[in-house]
Amino acid sequence: MTSRTEHDLIGDREVPADAYYGVHTARAVENFRISGTPISAYPGLINALASVKEAAARANRDLGLLDPSRADAIATACAEIRTGALHEQFVVDVIQGGAGTSTNMNANEVIANRALELLGHPRGDYEHLHPLEHVNLGQSTNDVYPTAIKLALVAGLRELRAAMGGLAEAFHAKYVEFADVLKMGRTQLQDAVPMTLGQEFKTYAVMLEEDRQRLGEATDLLLEINLGGTAIGTGINTHPEYAARACAHLARISGVPVRTAENLVEATQDAGALVQLSGVLKRVAVKLSKTCNDLRLTSSGPRAGLNEINLPAVQAGSSIMPGKVNPVIPEVVNQVAFEVIGNDVTVTLAAEAGQLQLNAFEPIIVHSVLKSLTHLTAACGTLSTRCVSGITANRAHLDETVRGSIGLVTALSPYIGYANATEIAQRALTTDRTITDLVLDTGLLSPEQLDTLLSPEQLTRPRPLGDTA
């Protein structure tokens, strides 16, 4: 037998005999040929769905609404899925109409058919255990799907924060390595005042750590779930104790300290936590892209650019220019950032488009946010291991640019006066002589005073103004 016949409100439909999904999934596959990306592309979402379904089964068993044999079979099937089993059976497109109904149906059918096998019945023999009557007991897509989304995002955030932490450590290591390397700071791409290369790299580490904290704050908002609200948050067709029991089981199963929302009607229609998270991911992307812009700019050259640092050569850069090496790792991270920024626009529009008691556009929200999480995680790991850890400094060139910079005069201005400093800066520009030579010519400072004022310790941190002797 190559197929089995299943029935729904549309009528009979043939389903592959060996499929764990059923008629509702089969119709969804036909209806939503959109992205070519099945929900199985996001294992965290599949595992989250299995966790929610197991929690529901256990809560219904506690309340005497689901007999122990069925509840245990459902729970066992869900546990298997969380280990990676049957993920290939989650075949509906991640972008779908119906507010995620097809995803919920796909989960119900796969779990039901695996549970039937565990009970000794063939797939599709729903008289003994039904996808909707038993697996979906006390549930609606409208509380299952948002709860699973939040669980999946919490898991993804753990991975992203870990990857960001690794990248921050790589930047911090360069801060230590380059702590004694002077360079010129720049504002508006013009020479400003000296700093150390280490200070520049520490900035990138601090930026990442700040955003890791913001992601932690966004994670806390995801812990509030609407499981038990069913269709619109009123809890219709559930036992009065179901929501609390299902939430407790879900926290134990998933290891995530979820809590039931105070108002389930509000929680069912509100996508605010997803908007908040997407906004923080955009913040991460913007700052990470700025960092990569800096890396590409300061490594530009090698002869006709800034040439302050060297990025690791990871591949040939041109099919026509021999010897050319491009900053491909920062470039790919830039592109991920552009994608994340665009995803945030999608999330914003989809969240705003919700109507009355439900947001029907959560599928595109979850697709957008999970893509952002997944790609940012990979980008941070790639930038850390394939680029930042192998950066070297062009120390001699940096020293030369500092000594030849007009910006040095700023450090001397408090001691020789603004007017004298301005005159010396203008002479340096027109004569191509260094600031130090011109200051010595004027006799305004002695060589010893210049050495003190232009030492790395004096140039790169606050200092009291006073005697230079």
ABEGO torsion letter per residue (X at the ends): XABBBBBBAAEBBBBBAABABBAAAAAAAAABBAAGBBAAABAAAAAAAAAAAAAAAAAAAAAGABBAAAAAAAAAAAAAAAAGBGAAABABBABBBGGGAAAAAAAAAAAAAAAAAAAGBBBGBAAABBAAAAAABGBBAAAAAAAAAAAAAAAAAAAAAAAAAAAAAAAAAAAAAAAABBBBBBBGGBBBBBBBAAAAAAAAAAAAAAAAAAAAAAAAAAABBABGAEAAGAGBGBBAAAAAAAAAAAAAAAGBBBBBBABAAAAAABAAAAAAAAAAAAAAAAAAAAAAAAAAAAABOAAABAGABBBBBABBABAABBGBBBBAAAAAAAAAAAAAAAAAAAAAAAAAABBEABBAAAAAAAAAAAAAAAAAAAAAAAAAAAAAAABBBBAAAAAAAAAABAAAAAAAAAAAEAAAAAAAAAAAAAAGBBAAAAAAAAGABBAAAAAAAABAAAAABBBBBEBAX
